[in-house]
Amino acid sequence: MYKNYQNESVFLSQEQKKARQEEILTKEKEASELKKKYFGPEGELYKKRTSLMTPIQEEIYNAVKDISDLRGYSLVLDRASDTGIIFASPKVDISNEVLTKLGYSSN
């Protein structure tokens, strides 16, 4: 729409130019609102991702909680997301146990 306007602007009167510019601005605003509706922080994509991820995250949390209760752990750290961990003994790594509890092979 904008490219057409640029190509045709030399043939348009001031009123026609103004009308076209307003149309372009209106379409840009509509496109921005549509983008926000689907991809914004409260958009459809965010809602769908949340609805799909929440049950998985709860299942993982419950598996970790069960294993930590069984072993008497007071704290379980996620080594993948915390770069502050310098060393963790494989003896206390429960990753494979969690995967097994969730029904995945620990190989």
N, C-alpha and C positions, 0 to 999 in steps of 0.2 A: 504494500500500500504506500509506504514511504518512498520506495524507488519510483513507483508510478508518479507520485506527486512531484518528485524531483525532475523527472523527465518532462512532465507536462506543465510545470510551473510557469514557464515562459509564455505559455498560451492562455493562462488563466488571469482573470481579473482579480483585484484585491479581495473582493467579497468571496470569490470562488476559492482563492488561496486560504483565506481565513476559515472558510467552511471545511475545506480539506484538512487543514491543520487540526481543527477541533475534532474531526472524525478520527484522525490518526491518534490524537491524545486519548480519546475515548476508548479506542481499541487497545491501546497500550495499557490503559488502566484496567480494562476488562481482563486482559491477558495476565496482568500482575495479580489481580484478585483470584483468578483461576489457579495460577501457580501457587499462591498462598494457600488456597483451599485444599489442594492436593499435597503440596510438598512443605508447607509451613509447619511451625512447631505444634500446631493443633490440627494439622491437615490429615487427610485420609491415609496417606502413607504411614505417618507416625502412629495413627490409631491402629492400623492393620498390623504394623510391626509389633506394637505393644501387645495386641491381642494374641499374636502368635508366639511371642517370646516369653510372656509372663508364665504360662504353664510350664515351659521348659525350665525357666529359672527357678520356679518353685520346686520342681522335681529334683533339680540338682541340689538346691538348698536342703531339702528334706533328706536326701541321701547323705550329704556331708554331715548334717546334724545327727543322723542316726549313727554314723560311724564314729563321730567325735564323742557322742554320749557313751557308746559302747567302749571306747578306749579311754574315756575320762579326760579328753582334751578340753581345755578352756578356751583355746584359740586355734583357728584354722586360717592360714594365710593363702592368698592366691598369688603364687610366684609369678604368673604370667603378667599380672597387671601392676605389680609393685617392684620397681627396679631398685628399691632400697634394700632388698634382701641380698646379702653378699654370698651367703652359703646356707644351704639347707640339707641336712643329712637325708639320704635316700631312705633311711630307717623310719623316718616320720612322714614320708611322702605317701599320702593316701589316694593319690590320683587314680591308680589302677583299681583300688577298692571301690571308689566312687563309680568308675566306669562299669565295673562288674555289677554293682548294685543297680545301676541303671539299665543293665541288660546288654552292655557292649563288651566285646572281648577286650581283655587287658593286654593283648600282645602288641 
